């Protein structure tokens, strides 16, 4: 099973429309696919129709932004009902404030001599309410301020850098409950990206389990090979189901393309086994 259960389209901060992402996934050999746009379900119908038309199995998905212990983490919801009102209402509430944060990022960048970044970032956005740091990163690369989007984040947009603006997202308990209400499975996305101490990670995993979470991304485009092994061991220790996804946003962004990840370790329980 070549499953890719984490990627993005133009509905949030990806470069390609949902049907185009489906075609790229299929071309990459994906047999089970999920589109997981940030805090948004607007591309699900197009994604499912395209996937099934190409012969791929499809799971509806979403990636929810969460604030936990003062930092941003992401929880993917897989096999959700995209019409569930509790989930739709929760995502709408989570999206509120993105536009204001975008304006604040623009002001912060202007203070260090990068003018009109907010207006520039809007050129890369379909919906101004979905503006994100990724859109700023693309603008800054194209405007010649950095070589690539990773360089932009490292120099300008990560915590402690001049263009960083914090935001309070959903609570972990809310994100898990919305996903569960929609019949889905909450999954901790790319844990290797979070700057927590071992004690904080232990508390985070314990709370996630107590709230009803039981899955974690192990093999993901946001992890290094060493982190594949590290989070495979976390999955074993906590009894988590394991997920797999490229976190694809666009060609040339990220470490790996759709469908090109190595398989999950054979002894782990794939999250998709409960549905297929």
RODO-2510 file (C-alpha; in nm, 4 decimals, decimal comma):
residues 276
     n   res          X          Y          Z
     1     x     0,0000     0,0000     0,0000
     2     x     0,1627     0,3244    -0,1155
     3     x    -0,0317     0,5571     0,1141
     4     x     0,0245     0,9336     0,1136
     5     x    -0,2015     1,0793     0,3799
     6     x    -0,0692     1,4336     0,4223
     7     x    -0,0501     1,6960     0,1479
     8     x    -0,1864     2,0375     0,0534
     9     x    -0,3556     2,2183    -0,2344
    10     x    -0,4344     2,5776    -0,3289
    11     x    -0,7310     2,5558    -0,0913
    12     x    -0,4743     2,6261     0,1833
    13     x    -0,1036     2,6773     0,1114
    14     x    -0,0248     2,4314    -0,1671
    15     x     0,0771     2,5266    -0,5203
    16     x    -0,1620     2,2957    -0,7106
    17     x    -0,5408     2,2616    -0,7250
    18     x    -0,6857     1,9490    -0,5575
    19     x    -0,7337     1,7606    -0,8857
    20     x    -0,3773     1,8441    -0,9900
    21     x    -0,2433     1,7119    -0,6594
    22     x    -0,4438     1,3930    -0,7212
    23     x    -0,2858     1,3498    -1,0633
    24     x     0,0635     1,4049    -0,9227
    25     x    -0,0022     1,1533    -0,6456
    26     x    -0,1229     0,8968    -0,8968
    27     x     0,1798     0,9582    -1,1183
    28     x     0,4001     0,9004    -0,8136
    29     x     0,2473     0,5588    -0,7541
    30     x     0,0136     0,6476    -0,4675
    31     x    -0,2681     0,3958    -0,4181
    32     x    -0,4289     0,5441    -0,1043
    33     x    -0,4436     0,9227    -0,0817
    34     x    -0,5764     1,1989     0,1451
    35     x    -0,5790     1,5738     0,0857
    36     x    -0,5227     1,7449     0,4224
    37     x    -0,5435     2,1200     0,3743
    38     x    -0,4856     2,3469     0,6729
    39     x    -0,8072     2,4166     0,8680
    40     x    -1,0136     2,3816     0,5503
    41     x    -1,2306     2,1169     0,3824
    42     x    -1,3170     2,3100     0,0684
    43     x    -1,1181     2,0858    -0,1685
    44     x    -1,2517     1,7501    -0,0549
    45     x    -1,5142     1,6881    -0,3230
    46     x    -1,2763     1,7751    -0,6079
    47     x    -1,0007     1,5650    -0,4504
    48     x    -1,2206     1,2574    -0,4019
    49     x    -1,3671     1,2716    -0,7508
    50     x    -1,0223     1,3094    -0,9070
    51     x    -0,8701     1,0324    -0,6950
    52     x    -1,1455     0,7830    -0,7609
    53     x    -1,1426     0,8695    -1,1300
    54     x    -0,7740     0,7749    -1,1373
    55     x    -0,8335     0,4503    -0,9488
    56     x    -0,6882     0,5583    -0,6126
    57     x    -0,8602     0,4893    -0,2837
    58     x    -0,9370     0,8117    -0,0984
    59     x    -0,9735     0,9274     0,2639
    60     x    -1,1099     1,2733     0,3422
    61     x    -0,8674     1,4697     0,5535
    62     x    -0,7734     1,7978     0,7193
    63     x    -0,4775     1,9393     0,9149
    64     x    -0,5799     2,1423     1,2194
    65     x    -0,3568     2,4080     1,3750
    66     x    -0,3303     2,3677     1,7532
    67     x    -0,1571     2,5641     2,0272
    68     x    -0,0116     2,3396     2,2979
    69     x     0,2272     2,4589     2,5713
    70     x     0,2706     2,7878     2,3905
    71     x     0,3777     2,6376     2,0568
    72     x     0,1996     2,5444     1,7352
    73     x     0,1439     2,1780     1,6558
    74     x    -0,0669     2,0163     1,3845
    75     x    -0,3222     1,7385     1,4152
    76     x    -0,4306     1,5610     1,0973
    77     x    -0,7836     1,4236     1,0840
    78     x    -0,8238     1,1228     0,8538
    79     x    -1,1431     0,9652     0,7182
    80     x    -1,3538     1,2564     0,8446
    81     x    -1,7023     1,3425     0,7225
    82     x    -1,6413     1,6710     0,5364
    83     x    -2,0040     1,7730     0,5934
    84     x    -1,9957     1,7335     0,9717
    85     x    -2,1144     2,0609     1,1235
    86     x    -1,9092     2,0394     1,4435
    87     x    -1,5917     2,0025     1,2392
    88     x    -1,6894     2,2768     0,9939
    89     x    -1,7712     2,5182     1,2765
    90     x    -1,4478     2,4396     1,4584
    91     x    -1,2368     2,4936     1,1474
    92     x    -1,4117     2,8232     1,0739
    93     x    -1,3297     2,9441     1,4241
    94     x    -0,9676     2,8324     1,3844
    95     x    -0,9294     3,0196     1,0556
    96     x    -1,0394     3,3475     1,2141
    97     x    -0,7414     3,5673     1,2728
    98     x    -0,5231     3,4462     0,9850
    99     x    -0,5770     3,7693     0,7887
   100     x    -0,4939     3,9878     1,0896
   101     x    -0,1824     3,7822     1,1590
   102     x    -0,0837     3,8194     0,7926
   103     x    -0,1042     4,1961     0,8171
   104     x     0,1044     4,1856     1,1360
   105     x     0,3705     3,9744     0,9609
   106     x     0,3773     4,2308     0,6804
   107     x     0,4296     4,5107     0,9330
   108     x     0,7070     4,3164     1,1076
   109     x     0,8895     4,2567     0,7793
   110     x     0,8478     4,6241     0,6821
   111     x     1,0217     4,7208     1,0050
   112     x     1,3392     4,5464     0,8825
   113     x     1,3218     4,7008     0,5357
   114     x     1,1065     4,4502     0,3424
   115     x     0,8151     4,6639     0,2251
   116     x     0,4775     4,5459     0,0924
   117     x     0,5296     4,1815     0,1921
   118     x     0,1647     4,1374     0,2907
   119     x     0,0453     4,2635    -0,0489
   120     x     0,3066     4,0437    -0,2155
   121     x     0,2004     3,7336    -0,0229
   122     x    -0,1634     3,7890    -0,1226
   123     x    -0,0663     3,7193    -0,4852
   124     x    -0,0094     3,3567    -0,3870
   125     x    -0,3401     3,3142    -0,2014
   126     x    -0,6812     3,2080    -0,3311
   127     x    -0,8587     3,3135    -0,0104
   128     x    -0,7126     3,6019     0,1980
   129     x    -0,8524     3,4354     0,5106
   130     x    -0,6162     3,1417     0,4473
   131     x    -0,2945     3,3448     0,4203
   132     x    -0,0026     3,1691     0,5882
   133     x     0,3702     3,1984     0,6412
   134     x     0,4218     2,9749     0,3368
   135     x     0,2667     3,2414     0,1140
   136     x     0,5059     3,5007     0,2574
   137     x     0,7940     3,2605     0,2016
   138     x     0,7099     3,2184    -0,1665
   139     x     0,6874     3,5930    -0,2148
   140     x     1,0195     3,6571    -0,0412
   141     x     1,1935     3,3965    -0,2589
   142     x     1,0495     3,5414    -0,5789
   143     x     1,1374     3,8938    -0,4632
   144     x     1,4998     3,7899    -0,4173
   145     x     1,5210     3,8045    -0,0381
   146     x     1,6123     3,4360    -0,0004
   147     x     1,7174     3,1353    -0,2081
   148     x     1,4305     2,9055    -0,1111
   149     x     1,1369     2,8800     0,1268
   150     x     1,3366     2,6897     0,3897
   151     x     1,5845     2,9781     0,3950
   152     x     1,2973     3,2253     0,4450
   153     x     1,1647     3,0370     0,7472
   154     x     1,5099     3,0050     0,9000
   155     x     1,5909     3,3746     0,8573
   156     x     1,2578     3,5521     0,8926
   157     x     0,9503     3,3492     0,9909
   158     x     1,0378     3,1050     1,2686
   159     x     0,9933     3,1920     1,6351
   160     x     1,2532     3,4450     1,7418
   161     x     1,3031     3,5784     1,3876
   162     x     1,1977     3,9313     1,2797
   163     x     0,8907     3,8301     1,0778
   164     x     0,7458     3,5852     1,3268
   165     x     0,4024     3,6657     1,4711
   166     x     0,2485     3,4258     1,7198
   167     x    -0,1144     3,3153     1,7091
   168     x    -0,3473     3,1238     1,9391
   169     x    -0,4928     2,8307     1,7467
   170     x    -0,7384     2,5629     1,8562
   171     x    -0,6928     2,3686     2,1789
   172     x    -0,5758     2,0091     2,1465
   173     x    -0,8937     1,8858     2,3138
   174     x    -1,1080     2,0782     2,0644
   175     x    -0,9216     1,9496     1,7572
   176     x    -0,9455     1,5889     1,8724
   177     x    -1,3150     1,6245     1,9578
   178     x    -1,4002     1,7820     1,6194
   179     x    -1,2248     1,5017     1,4341
   180     x    -1,3920     1,2355     1,6463
   181     x    -1,7328     1,4008     1,6003
   182     x    -1,6782     1,3747     1,2243
   183     x    -1,6038     1,0023     1,2518
   184     x    -1,2319     1,0455     1,1870
   185     x    -0,8988     0,9497     1,3376
   186     x    -0,6758     1,2197     1,4941
   187     x    -0,3091     1,1852     1,3975
   188     x    -0,0131     1,3790     1,5414
   189     x     0,1487     1,5363     1,2333
   190     x     0,5295     1,5433     1,1834
   191     x     0,6263     1,5354     1,5551
   192     x     0,9923     1,5806     1,4633
   193     x     0,9230     1,9451     1,3825
   194     x     0,8209     2,0399     1,7362
   195     x     1,0742     2,1920     1,9736
   196     x     0,9643     2,0173     2,2925
   197     x     1,1775     1,8667     2,5656
   198     x     1,1416     1,4914     2,6354
   199     x     0,9272     1,5741     2,9387
   200     x     0,7003     1,8003     2,7311
   201     x     0,6695     1,5376     2,4572
   202     x     0,5731     1,2773     2,7155
   203     x     0,3031     1,5070     2,8549
   204     x     0,1807     1,5868     2,5024
   205     x     0,1527     1,2202     2,4022
   206     x    -0,0195     1,1309     2,7295
   207     x    -0,2764     1,4094     2,6916
   208     x    -0,3381     1,3149     2,3275
   209     x    -0,4113     0,9562     2,4307
   210     x    -0,6363     1,0634     2,7186
   211     x    -0,8384     1,2766     2,4749
   212     x    -0,8908     0,9798     2,2419
   213     x    -0,5972     1,0089     2,0015
   214     x    -0,4190     0,6927     1,8912
   215     x    -0,2081     0,7653     1,5791
   216     x     0,1136     0,9443     1,4837
   217     x     0,2982     1,0255     1,1615
   218     x     0,6188     0,8250     1,1467
   219     x     0,7360     0,8415     0,7861
   220     x     0,6776     1,1933     0,6558
   221     x     0,8453     1,4401     0,4246
   222     x     0,9024     1,6619     0,7278
   223     x     1,1218     1,3972     0,8978
   224     x     1,4796     1,2923     0,8396
   225     x     1,5622     0,9191     0,8134
   226     x     1,6844     0,9295     1,1728
   227     x     1,3465     1,0692     1,2765
   228     x     1,1684     0,7859     1,0916
   229     x     1,3409     0,5514     1,3365
   230     x     1,2882     0,7783     1,6362
   231     x     0,9132     0,8102     1,5887
   232     x     0,8713     0,4466     1,4941
   233     x     1,0028     0,3755     1,8431
   234     x     0,7567     0,6317     1,9874
   235     x     0,4728     0,4528     1,8056
   236     x     0,5829     0,1205     1,9556
   237     x     0,6204     0,2649     2,3058
   238     x     0,2762     0,4295     2,3124
   239     x     0,0918     0,1753     2,0971
   240     x     0,0110     0,4350     1,8313
   241     x    -0,1140     0,3494     1,4861
   242     x     0,1393     0,4787     1,2316
   243     x     0,0703     0,7141     0,9421
   244     x     0,2685     0,8145     0,6360
   245     x     0,2538     1,1286     0,4191
   246     x     0,4808     1,3497     0,2129
   247     x     0,3479     1,6850     0,3451
   248     x     0,3660     1,7909    -0,0206
   249     x     0,3028     2,1608    -0,0896
   250     x     0,4545     2,2023    -0,4345
   251     x     0,7344     2,1000    -0,6661
   252     x     1,0696     2,1971    -0,5197
   253     x     0,9287     2,2595    -0,1706
   254     x     1,0019     2,0058     0,0979
   255     x     1,2245     1,7006     0,1093
   256     x     1,0222     1,4532    -0,0959
   257     x     0,7509     1,4268    -0,3604
   258     x     0,4141     1,2533    -0,3441
   259     x     0,4401     0,8756    -0,3290
   260     x     0,8181     0,8658    -0,2877
   261     x     0,8451     0,7935     0,0862
   262     x     0,9936     0,4676     0,2143
   263     x     0,7458     0,2199     0,3665
   264     x     0,6494     0,2111     0,7304
   265     x     0,8451    -0,0346     0,9455
   266     x     0,6782    -0,3737     0,9069
   267     x     0,6006    -0,4201     1,2765
   268     x     0,3946    -0,0991     1,3076
   269     x     0,0158    -0,0895     1,2731
   270     x    -0,0766     0,1278     0,9699
   271     x    -0,3549     0,3720     1,0524
   272     x    -0,5396     0,2800     0,7325
   273     x    -0,5819    -0,0892     0,8231
   274     x    -0,8923    -0,0119     1,0262
   275     x    -1,0714     0,1212     0,7150
   276     x    -0,9375    -0,0941     0,4311
***
